[in-house]
Amino acid sequence: MTIRTNPSLGIGLDTVIPADGSWLDVAGTVSPQYGDVSFDENGYKRVWVTSAAALVAGAKIAIDDNGNATLSDGGAYTAPLAVPAGGSFWSRAAAI
């Protein structure tokens, strides 16, 4: 289990939200926002993203300015877990 270093950003770093799900904070605002950044206990940068296509765990991805993740052999991030199409998750930088 990976902990958050900033618990105000919502769900845990090892959670995938399916396309039909959402995370709401107490004020009813969707949180985290796509592109939000956190760091895990090992120092890896994590970015909250969504993917139009299903991803396998460990897939290399690129992230655009809107928080959309796409498969990319040269991607600087990975999908740490399997993600269904339309799923949102905390991507992980490939290097610290």
C-alpha angles and dihedrals in degrees: 000000000000117000127213119244088205110042092184088077093076127233126040121275092246096057128106119199113207121230092262094049135077141184116232126189121218093273091057094249118135108251136219102033119220109271095029112143132218135161127229127224091269093056097255117145113239125198124194107234144158129223128209091201130051114261131202120226110276095022113152112238141182121217124213126209091269095057096258115148122209132177111266130166088211095044118139093213138055137211101242091197136028109276126200120226108284092018125143123217147150105270116208127226111244091228136024 
